[in-house]
Every structure is written in structure tokens, then in C-alpha cells.
Amino acid sequence: MGATGRLPISYNCARSTNTNYHVQIACAGMGVELIADMPEEVTTQVGSEWEAMLPSAIADVARIFESGGKVIAGTGAVVQMNTQQIWVNSSPIEIPLTLTFEAETSGFQDVVKPIRFLEKLTMPTTDFGGTVLTSPGPNRTGGGMEVRVVIGKLLRLESAIIISAAGSFSSRMAADGYPISGRCDITIRTDRVLSREQWAEYTGTADNV
């Protein structure tokens, strides 16, 4: 992968020369890309929401009859059919990453600026004379500040959201007076709920069921 050179500003902070171990985070709207080393572990998290088969209003009525039955029968039994779980929604996928940075030639260029870039990806921009805040990520019309994320061969997202970024810096300073190392804990989220087919495409596992 390496620094692609497609964007005006590129922070190539990866110490590994093997692109399979690289994480690329790019925001074309900002004209910035970052290349860092992949952490030792990469975790993906997704969930789905389910609820009982009967809608709440109907279930309330059903519980009234069930309650009456319990009084008569002297039991805590419920109608099993009413507990059947129905899918409601799934969550976007979240990927927490810890990226580390070390100063090779400059603490400012190699450590501070890349971490500040990641933090900026969570922040809105101002418009109309600084009175209106604009989304830091993609918007419904397809424009905005889409973030492209590539994690080795594991994952490729063309439009993602950075929902959190926590930077920390070493108290040891490089020759230029800036921290000699630092790290940033970020959480990436897909900008929508993905289908099985889309997830297979983004992870390169389309041949699997």
C-alpha cells in the first residue's frame, strides 16, 4: 500500500515495509492520508437487536390475559409463542484500533501531526462564517468527509466514520522538542448497517457463505 501520493498530505508512519501489515486511513475531503503499522490484534464487533414477536401494545394486552390466567391457575406460566424473537435491526460494525507512532526525523511530523489528524476526523467543520457546524463524516447526499480505511488484506471500507480518537504522547522529547513517540486509540464505525453480502465484499470473503 505505502503512501499512495494521491492526496496532497501523506503521513507515512509505518515502520514495516510489508504492506500486508499496514493500516491506511485517508480523507480526500481534507486532502490527507495516513499509513501506520497494523496493531497486533484487530477486533471487529457487530450486534443485532431482537424483540418478542408481539408488538409492545399487543403484548401489553396479552399480558393482561396472561395475568388473569396466572391468578386462576396459580402459576407464573406465560404463552411461549409470545416470546418468539423477531429481528429488529443490526448495528453498524465497529473496529477499535491502537496505532503507534515513533519519531524518525521529527517528533512533530512523525508523531504529533498524524495523531492530531486522527483526532480531527471526529470533529465537525465550520461554515457560514463559523456559525454552522458541518458533519465530520459522510452525509446522506454522498458528499462530505468520507474516510477510507484499509487494514492490510483484512478489510477495505470506502466510507467509514471515526467515532473516537484518544491520543497520548511520551514525555520524552525528540531533537525538535516534540514527543519522541505516541499512540492513538481510535474506533472506526461503518457509516451504515451492512448486509452479509457487503461485509463479504469489504473483507474479501465473497466466496464464503
C-alpha positions as CSV (number, residue, x, y, z in Angstrom):
1,M,0.0,0.0,0.0
2,G,2.5,2.6,1.1
3,A,2.0,6.3,0.7
4,T,-0.2,6.5,-2.4
5,G,0.7,10.0,-3.3
6,R,-2.9,10.6,-4.4
7,L,-3.5,13.2,-1.7
8,P,-1.6,16.4,-1.0
9,I,-0.6,15.5,2.5
10,S,0.7,12.0,3.4
11,Y,2.0,10.8,6.8
12,N,3.9,7.5,6.2
13,C,4.4,6.4,9.8
14,A,4.7,2.6,9.1
15,R,8.0,1.0,10.1
16,S,7.1,-2.2,8.3
17,T,7.8,-2.4,4.6
18,N,5.3,-5.2,4.2
19,T,2.0,-3.6,3.0
20,N,0.0,-6.5,4.5
21,Y,0.9,-5.1,7.9
22,H,-0.3,-1.5,7.1
23,V,-3.3,0.5,8.1
24,Q,-4.3,3.2,5.7
25,I,-6.7,6.0,6.8
26,A,-7.4,8.7,4.2
27,C,-9.8,11.6,4.0
28,A,-10.0,13.0,0.5
29,G,-12.1,16.0,1.7
30,M,-9.2,17.0,3.9
31,G,-6.6,16.0,1.4
32,V,-4.8,13.8,3.9
33,E,-3.8,10.2,4.2
34,L,-2.0,8.3,7.0
35,I,-0.1,5.0,6.8
36,A,0.6,3.2,10.1
37,D,1.6,-0.2,11.3
38,M,-1.2,-2.7,12.0
39,P,-1.6,-3.4,15.7
40,E,-1.0,-7.0,17.0
41,E,-4.7,-7.7,17.1
42,V,-7.7,-6.4,15.1
43,T,-11.1,-6.8,16.5
44,T,-14.5,-6.3,14.7
45,Q,-17.7,-6.1,16.6
46,V,-21.3,-6.2,15.3
47,G,-24.6,-7.0,17.0
48,S,-28.2,-7.5,16.2
49,E,-31.4,-6.4,18.1
50,W,-34.3,-8.8,18.6
51,E,-37.6,-8.5,20.5
52,A,-40.6,-10.6,21.3
53,M,-42.9,-11.5,18.3
54,L,-45.8,-9.4,19.5
55,P,-45.5,-5.6,19.3
56,S,-45.5,-3.9,22.6
57,A,-49.1,-2.7,22.5
58,I,-50.4,-6.1,21.7
59,A,-48.1,-7.7,24.2
60,D,-49.5,-5.5,26.9
61,V,-53.0,-6.8,26.2
62,A,-51.7,-10.3,26.1
63,R,-50.1,-9.9,29.5
64,I,-53.4,-8.8,30.9
65,F,-55.0,-12.1,29.9
66,E,-51.9,-14.0,31.0
67,S,-52.0,-12.3,34.4
68,G,-55.6,-13.3,34.8
69,G,-54.7,-16.9,33.9
70,K,-52.0,-16.8,36.5
71,V,-54.4,-15.8,39.2
72,I,-56.8,-18.6,38.2
73,A,-54.1,-21.3,37.7
74,G,-51.8,-20.1,40.5
75,T,-48.8,-20.2,38.2
76,G,-46.2,-17.9,36.6
77,A,-46.6,-19.5,33.2
78,V,-46.6,-17.4,30.0
79,V,-47.6,-18.2,26.5
80,Q,-44.4,-19.5,24.9
81,M,-45.4,-18.2,21.4
82,N,-45.4,-14.7,22.7
83,T,-41.6,-15.0,23.4
84,Q,-40.7,-15.8,19.8
85,Q,-37.8,-13.5,18.9
86,I,-38.1,-11.3,15.8
87,W,-35.1,-9.4,14.3
88,V,-35.5,-5.6,14.6
89,N,-32.1,-4.3,13.4
90,S,-28.4,-4.8,13.3
91,S,-25.7,-2.4,14.4
92,P,-23.0,-0.9,12.3
93,I,-19.7,-2.6,12.6
94,E,-17.1,-1.1,15.0
95,I,-13.4,-1.7,14.8
96,P,-11.2,-0.4,17.6
97,L,-7.5,0.1,16.7
98,T,-4.5,1.2,18.6
99,L,-1.9,2.9,16.3
100,T,1.6,3.7,17.5
101,F,3.9,6.4,16.2
102,E,7.7,7.0,16.6
103,A,9.8,9.9,15.6
104,E,12.3,9.1,12.9
105,T,13.3,12.5,11.7
106,S,10.8,14.8,13.6
107,G,8.6,14.4,16.6
108,F,6.2,17.0,15.2
109,Q,5.9,15.4,11.7
110,D,6.1,11.7,12.7
111,V,4.1,11.7,15.9
112,V,2.1,14.9,16.7
113,K,0.6,15.7,13.3
114,P,-0.6,12.2,12.5
115,I,-2.3,11.9,15.9
116,R,-3.9,15.3,15.6
117,F,-5.1,14.3,12.1
118,L,-6.9,11.3,13.6
119,E,-8.5,13.5,16.3
120,K,-9.7,15.9,13.6
121,L,-11.6,13.2,11.9
122,T,-14.0,13.1,14.8
123,M,-14.6,16.9,14.7
124,P,-17.1,19.0,12.7
125,T,-16.0,21.8,10.4
126,T,-17.5,25.3,10.5
127,D,-19.4,27.0,7.6
128,F,-21.2,30.2,7.0
129,G,-18.8,32.4,8.9
130,G,-18.2,29.9,11.6
131,T,-21.9,29.8,12.7
132,V,-22.8,26.3,11.4
133,L,-21.2,23.0,12.2
134,T,-20.9,20.5,9.4
135,S,-20.7,16.8,9.9
136,P,-17.1,15.4,10.2
137,G,-18.1,12.3,8.2
138,P,-20.2,11.4,5.1
139,N,-23.7,12.8,4.7
140,R,-26.8,11.4,3.1
141,T,-26.2,13.1,-0.3
142,G,-22.9,11.3,-0.7
143,G,-20.7,14.3,-0.1
144,G,-18.8,15.3,3.0
145,M,-15.7,14.0,4.6
146,E,-15.7,10.3,3.9
147,V,-12.9,8.3,5.5
148,R,-11.4,5.4,3.6
149,V,-9.9,2.7,5.8
150,V,-7.8,-0.2,4.6
151,I,-6.4,-2.8,7.1
152,G,-3.9,-5.0,5.4
153,K,-5.8,-7.6,3.4
154,L,-8.4,-7.9,6.2
155,L,-10.7,-5.1,5.4
156,R,-11.4,-2.2,3.0
157,L,-14.0,0.4,3.7
158,E,-14.5,3.2,1.3
159,S,-16.8,5.2,3.6
160,A,-16.3,5.0,7.3
161,I,-16.7,7.1,10.4
162,I,-14.1,7.7,13.2
163,I,-16.3,8.0,16.3
164,S,-13.5,8.4,18.8
165,A,-9.8,9.2,18.9
166,A,-7.7,9.3,22.1
167,G,-4.1,10.4,21.6
168,S,-1.3,10.1,24.1
169,F,2.3,11.3,24.0
170,S,5.6,10.3,25.5
171,S,7.2,12.7,27.9
172,R,10.5,12.1,26.2
173,M,11.2,14.6,23.5
174,A,12.9,14.3,20.1
175,A,15.5,16.7,18.9
176,D,12.9,19.1,17.7
177,G,11.3,19.4,21.1
178,Y,8.2,17.3,20.4
179,P,7.4,13.9,21.8
180,I,9.5,11.0,20.6
181,S,6.6,8.6,20.4
182,G,2.8,8.5,20.9
183,R,-0.2,6.4,20.3
184,C,-3.8,6.9,19.3
185,D,-6.7,4.7,20.2
186,I,-9.4,5.1,17.6
187,T,-12.8,3.5,17.0
188,I,-13.9,3.1,13.4
189,R,-17.6,2.5,12.5
190,T,-19.2,1.7,9.2
191,D,-21.4,4.5,8.1
192,R,-24.5,2.2,7.9
193,V,-25.7,-1.3,8.7
194,L,-24.0,-3.7,6.3
195,S,-25.6,-6.8,4.7
196,R,-23.9,-10.1,4.7
197,E,-23.1,-9.6,1.0
198,Q,-21.5,-6.2,1.6
199,W,-19.4,-7.4,4.5
200,A,-18.2,-10.3,2.4
201,E,-17.2,-7.9,-0.3
202,Y,-15.4,-5.5,2.1
203,T,-13.5,-8.3,3.7
204,G,-12.6,-10.2,0.6
205,T,-14.6,-13.3,1.6
206,A,-17.3,-13.2,-1.1
207,D,-16.6,-16.8,-2.0
208,N,-17.7,-17.9,1.5
209,V,-21.3,-18.2,2.7
